[in-house]
Amino acid sequence: MLVLVTGGTGVVGNPAIDHLLERGHRVRLLSRNAEEDVRIWEEGVEPFPASVSDAASLRGAAEGCDAVLHIAGIVREDPPEVTFTTVNVEGTAKLIEEARRANVSRFVYVSSLGAERGESEYHRSKHAAEELVREFPGSWLIVRPGNVYGPGDEVVSLLMKMVRTLPAIPVVGGGDQRFQPVWAEDLGEALALAVERDEPALQAVEIAGPEVTTTTDILDRIEVITGKSPPRIPVPEFLAQTGTNLAELLGIDVPVNS
């Protein structure tokens, strides 16, 4: 099976490609710097330099592919060019059109847990993209992961950097919000399975890890690992709807998958 993958160098995409290769599939990596990015893997991955925001560059991306795994998206805007609408919504529409043109049989879209509730502009854009995926004429699957943790993630990595570098830790909403993070390797394996199997199809599935935790729990563990225990300062939720907004507030850079 030849699989077109977007967002393949991020915290989710990298292990997804690893698992696709382990299962004997070939991968076509779509990214702006695809020629450089494919060097991450020794073999089995071919480059296709393009951007989901540029319909002309996408022409031919899905040619000969059996499936598309669409992971690329943004969690932080950089107007006017890089917005939730231009990347998450319109970019998905352009990729679907290319997949349709190339008669791709399976389209797997990585959305976000909470997209259907639309609590933020980001979630509303993911929900809008989901609605586009539902119109794909072949087999499709929407995957909604919870918070993903792994190398370069936007939750644990951000908190780790805060503990190591800040004199005090801002904790949104008191730190007692419950969430169920999923390990990037586990999600990558699930996505590889979702691509190669015909079922489930024509539905949205939610994926989370086995443990329910809180920000306070994670900070406690990080402090044990680092040996640092900076004081924690409560921050109102309206100041930080996502980890990346909080990072911007503090001047901390975190990766953005585009």
N, C-alpha and C positions, 0 to 999 in steps of 0.2 A: 504494500500500500504506500502511495506517495501522499504525504500530508503537507499542506501549506500551513505554516505557523506564523502568526504575528505575535509580537511581544515576547519573542523567544529568548531574550537575554535577561529578562527580569527574574525576580524572586520566584515567580510561578512558572514562567516559560522555560527557564533553563532546565529544571528537573523534569518538566513535561517532555521536552525533547530527549533528554537522557533516557526516559522510560520508553518513548516511542522507538528509539534506536535499539534499546535492549530487547524489544519485542519484535525486532526484525523489519521495522518499517523504515522508509526513506523520508527525509524531511526537506522541504523547501522553505528556507527562512526568509521572511519578508521584513526588511528593515531598511532605514535610510543608509546605514553603513554595513550592509549585508556582507560585502566582500571581506571586511575586517572581522565582523561578528562571527562568521562561520569558523574562524580559526580556534574558537573555543572547543570545537569537536574535531577529532582527528579525521573522521570520514563519515559518510552517510548523510551529510547536510550540504545542500547546494544553496548558493546565495541568490536572492532576487531583490536588488536594490529598488526600493519604492517606499511610498508613504501612503497610509490609508486615507490621508486627507487629499491626495492628488489622484483623481480618477485616471488621468492619462498614464501616470506611472504604474498603475495597477494592471494595465492591459497585458494580458498574458500570464499574470501571476499564478492563476489557478489552472492553467492549461495542463491537461494530463493528470491532474490531481484527483484522488479519490475522495479526499475529505479536506475540510478547512477547520483549523483550531484557532479561533480568534480570541487572543488574550490582550492584545494591545489596547491601551486606554490611558487616560490621565485622571489623576485624583486632585490635581491642582491646575488652575488656569494661568495662562500667560497671555492676556489679551494684547492686541486684537486677533492675532492669528490662531493661537492655541486656546481654544475654549471647549467646554464640555459639549457644546453643540457641534462644533466643527470636527472634533476628534471622535468623541464617544458615540454621537448619533450619526452625523453625516458620514464619518469614516466607516462606520459599520454598514451604512446603506451602500456605499461605494463598493465595499468588499463583497457584500451579498450580490450585488449586480455582476461583479466579476465571476463569482462562484456560479451564478445562474448561467452566465454566458458560456462558461466552460463545462456545463453539465456535471458539476460536482454533486455527488450523491449524499454526502453527509456534512452538516455544518454544526460545529459545536462552539457555543459562545460562552465566554466566562463573564458573568455579570457580577453582582454583589448581593450579599445577604441584606435584606431591607430595601432592595430596589423597588419592590412592588408598593412599599409604603411611601416612598418619595419624600423622606424627611429632610433632604438637602438637595441643592442643585445637582450635585454629583449623582445622588441616587435617582433623581428624576431623569437625568440623562441616560443612566443605565436602563431604567425602565422603558424609556422611549426606544432605545436600541433593542431591547427584548421584543417589543411589539413589531419591529422590523423583521427580526429573526423568525417570528411566528409566521411570516408571509413567505418564507423560503419554500420553494416548490418541492424540494427533496426532503430527506430525513434531517431533522434538526433537534438539538438538545441545548437547553439553557442550564448552565451550572452556576449556582449562587454560593460561593464559599464565604465562610465567616472570616474573621481577621486571620491573615496568613502570617506565620512566623517562620523565619529562616534567614540565611545570609542576606543582609540588605533590606529587610522588611521595614514596614512603616510603624510598627508597634514596639516590639521588643528592642530592636536596634535603636530606635529613637529614645526609649526609656534608658537603655544602657548608656547611651551617649550623655543623656542628661545627668545621670548619677555620677558619671566619671568627670564631667566638665563644669557643672553648675553648682553654685554655692547653696542653692535651694531648689527643690523640685516642685513645679506647679502641678497640682493634681486636680484634674477636671471633675467637678461634681462630687468631690469627697473621696473618689477612688473606689467606691463600692459598686459601680456598675458591673453587672455580670455579663460575660461573653464567653464564647466557646471557640478558641483559636484552633486552627488546623495547621499542622506541620507541612511546609512547602513540598517536601518529598512525597508525603502521602497524597497531597492534592495533585502533584504531577503524575503520580501513578494512576490516580482516578481519572484524570483527563486522558491519559493514553488509552485506558480501557474504554472510556466514553467514545473516543474517536473510532476505535476498531470494531466496536460492537454495534449491532443494529438497534438494540434495546438497552435502556429506555429511549424513547423517541417522542417527539411532538409534545414535550412537557418541560417544566422547569424542576430541577432537583436542587436541594440544599445540602451543602457539605460542611461539616464541622468536626473538630477533634473530639476525643473522648472525655476531655476534662473541662468543666465549667470553672472559670476563674474570675478574678477582678484585677484592676490596675494595682490595688494595694498588695495583693498576693504576689504579682509579678515583681513589683518594686522590692518586696521583702526578699525574694529569691536573688534578685540582682545585687542587692546590698550584701548578701552573704558571699556571692561570687567575687565582688569587687573589693569587699572590705571597707566600703564607704557608706556612710549613712547621713547624707545631707538632710536638713529639715524639709518637711513637705508643707506646701502652701496651697490651700484650697483655691480653685479657680472656677468662676461661674461657667456653666456649660455654654452659654451664648458666646463666650470668648473663644471657644475652640470646639467647633462641630466635628472636626477630624483631626487626626494626629498631625497632618501636614499643615493645617492652619495654625496649630499650636507651635509647630516647628518654625513657621514663618515669624510668628510673634516673638520667638526667642532667638531668631537668627541662626537656627540650626538647619543645615541642608540634609534632606533625605532624598532617596532616589525616586524618580517619577518615571513610570513605564509609558513610553509613547511610541 
